Amino acid sequence: MTKRLLLDFDNLQFSVSATTRSPRKDEVHGKHYYFISKADFRKKIEQGEFLEWEEFYNGTMYGTLRKTIENDIEKGYFTLLDVDVLGALNVKSSFGENVKTIFIAPPSLEVLKQRLISRGSETDESLKLRLERAGKEMTYKNKFDNVVVNDDLNEAYSELKSIITTFIDK
């Protein structure tokens, strides 16, 4: 959906996150992620350079650099972030009404499980961890401005596009 949104909105910019993990094949520093060491990441945390950040169960860290968002805003862009629930709520608390939070929800955890299994990219352990995380994140959905249930991709995209259009046009 992200790629479609970026094609449909000229004034929408996708935020490039920072991470401590190694680049995957074909990933480019500064385009897909900012790949930085854990030491540099922790230093940026201490210096307040992250708008939001998180350390995952495997020790990998991800975060949104405040300066990146500020630069996009200065250029007149609306910035699209793909962050976890706590990150989204932190961004909302920093920018208030200048942020629209949208929770993209699966129709159910069972449907999510089947989707992940059909991708063939998860081990039993990673599947278990992802489903546990998804279950916890679902408890936060009512704290978001909008909830879009991704049951039918075209319907979900249409609803998402409408929400964003209304927000940008306000």
C-alpha positions as CSV (number, residue, x, y, z in Angstrom):
1,M,0.0,0.0,0.0
2,T,2.9,2.3,0.7
3,K,4.2,2.3,-2.9
4,R,0.6,3.0,-4.1
5,L,0.2,5.9,-1.8
6,L,3.5,7.5,-2.8
7,L,2.4,7.2,-6.5
8,D,-1.0,8.8,-5.7
9,F,0.3,11.7,-3.6
10,D,3.0,13.9,-4.9
11,N,3.4,15.7,-1.6
12,L,3.8,12.4,0.4
13,Q,7.3,11.3,1.4
14,F,8.2,8.0,3.0
15,S,10.4,8.2,6.1
16,V,13.6,6.2,5.9
17,S,14.2,4.6,9.3
18,A,17.5,3.9,10.9
19,T,18.5,0.3,11.9
20,T,21.3,-1.6,13.5
21,R,20.8,-4.7,11.3
22,S,22.9,-5.4,8.3
23,P,21.6,-4.5,4.8
24,R,19.8,-7.3,3.0
25,K,20.6,-8.0,-0.7
26,D,19.7,-5.0,-2.8
27,E,19.1,-2.6,0.2
28,V,20.7,0.8,-0.2
29,H,21.9,2.9,2.7
30,G,19.8,6.1,2.8
31,K,17.1,4.7,0.5
32,H,15.7,1.7,2.3
33,Y,17.3,2.4,5.8
34,Y,20.1,4.2,7.4
35,F,22.3,1.3,8.5
36,I,24.2,2.3,11.6
37,S,26.1,0.5,14.4
38,K,24.5,-0.1,17.8
39,A,27.0,2.3,19.4
40,D,26.0,5.1,17.0
41,F,22.3,4.2,17.5
42,R,22.6,4.4,21.3
43,K,24.6,7.7,21.0
44,K,21.7,9.2,18.9
45,I,19.2,8.0,21.5
46,E,21.2,9.8,24.2
47,Q,21.4,13.0,22.1
48,G,17.6,12.9,21.5
49,E,18.0,12.5,17.8
50,F,15.2,9.9,17.5
51,L,11.5,10.8,17.2
52,E,10.8,7.2,18.2
53,W,12.8,4.1,18.4
54,E,12.6,0.5,19.5
55,E,14.8,-2.5,20.3
56,F,13.4,-5.8,19.2
57,Y,13.6,-9.2,20.8
58,N,16.7,-10.2,18.7
59,G,18.6,-7.0,19.7
60,T,18.0,-5.2,16.4
61,M,17.1,-1.5,16.8
62,Y,14.9,0.6,14.6
63,G,14.1,4.3,14.8
64,T,12.9,7.5,13.1
65,L,15.5,10.3,13.0
66,R,13.9,13.6,14.0
67,K,16.0,15.6,11.5
68,T,14.7,13.5,8.6
69,I,11.1,14.3,9.4
70,E,11.9,18.0,10.1
71,N,13.7,18.2,6.7
72,D,10.6,16.7,4.9
73,I,8.3,19.1,6.6
74,E,10.5,22.1,5.7
75,K,10.3,20.9,2.0
76,G,6.5,20.9,2.2
77,Y,6.0,17.1,2.4
78,F,3.6,15.1,4.5
79,T,5.7,12.2,5.9
80,L,4.5,8.7,5.9
81,L,5.9,6.5,8.7
82,D,5.6,2.8,9.1
83,V,6.3,2.3,12.8
84,D,5.0,0.1,15.7
85,V,2.1,1.2,17.8
86,L,4.2,2.9,20.6
87,G,6.3,4.7,18.0
88,A,3.1,6.0,16.4
89,L,1.8,7.2,19.7
90,N,5.1,8.9,20.5
91,V,5.1,10.7,17.2
92,K,1.5,11.8,17.8
93,S,2.4,13.2,21.2
94,S,5.3,15.1,19.7
95,F,3.4,16.6,16.7
96,G,-0.3,16.6,18.0
97,E,-2.9,17.5,15.4
98,N,-0.2,17.7,12.7
99,V,-0.2,13.9,12.7
100,K,-2.8,11.4,11.6
101,T,-2.3,7.9,13.1
102,I,-3.8,5.0,11.2
103,F,-3.8,1.5,12.6
104,I,-3.7,-1.1,9.8
105,A,-5.3,-4.2,11.3
106,P,-5.7,-7.8,10.0
107,P,-9.2,-9.1,9.9
108,S,-8.1,-11.5,12.7
109,L,-5.0,-13.0,14.2
110,E,-5.9,-16.3,12.5
111,V,-6.0,-14.6,9.1
112,L,-2.7,-12.9,9.8
113,K,-1.2,-16.3,10.8
114,Q,-2.3,-17.9,7.5
115,R,-0.9,-14.9,5.5
116,L,2.4,-15.2,7.2
117,I,2.5,-19.0,6.7
118,S,1.7,-18.7,3.0
119,R,4.6,-16.2,2.5
120,G,7.0,-19.0,3.6
121,S,9.3,-16.5,5.2
122,E,8.8,-17.3,8.9
123,T,10.3,-20.0,11.1
124,D,8.1,-21.5,13.7
125,E,9.8,-19.3,16.4
126,S,9.5,-16.1,14.4
127,L,5.9,-16.8,13.5
128,K,5.1,-17.3,17.2
129,L,6.9,-14.1,18.1
130,R,5.2,-12.1,15.3
131,L,1.7,-13.3,16.3
132,E,2.4,-12.5,20.0
133,R,3.5,-9.0,19.0
134,A,0.5,-8.5,16.7
135,G,-1.8,-9.6,19.5
136,K,-0.3,-7.0,21.9
137,E,-0.4,-4.3,19.2
138,M,-4.1,-4.9,18.5
139,T,-4.8,-3.8,22.1
140,Y,-3.6,-0.3,21.1
141,K,-5.8,0.2,18.0
142,N,-8.4,2.3,19.7
143,K,-5.8,4.9,20.6
144,F,-5.3,5.7,16.9
145,D,-7.2,8.3,14.9
146,N,-8.4,5.7,12.4
147,V,-8.4,1.9,12.1
148,V,-8.4,0.3,8.6
149,V,-9.0,-3.4,8.5
150,N,-7.0,-5.0,5.7
151,D,-9.4,-7.7,4.7
152,D,-9.7,-6.8,1.0
153,L,-6.6,-5.0,-0.2
154,N,-8.5,-2.7,-2.7
155,E,-11.1,-1.7,-0.1
156,A,-8.5,-1.1,2.6
157,Y,-6.4,1.0,0.2
158,S,-9.4,3.1,-0.8
159,E,-10.3,3.8,2.8
160,L,-6.6,4.6,3.6
161,K,-6.4,7.0,0.6
162,S,-9.6,8.7,1.6
163,I,-8.3,9.3,5.2
164,I,-5.1,10.7,3.9
165,T,-6.8,12.9,1.3
166,T,-9.0,14.4,4.0
167,F,-6.0,15.0,6.3
168,I,-3.9,16.7,3.6
169,D,-6.8,18.8,2.4
170,K,-7.7,20.2,5.9
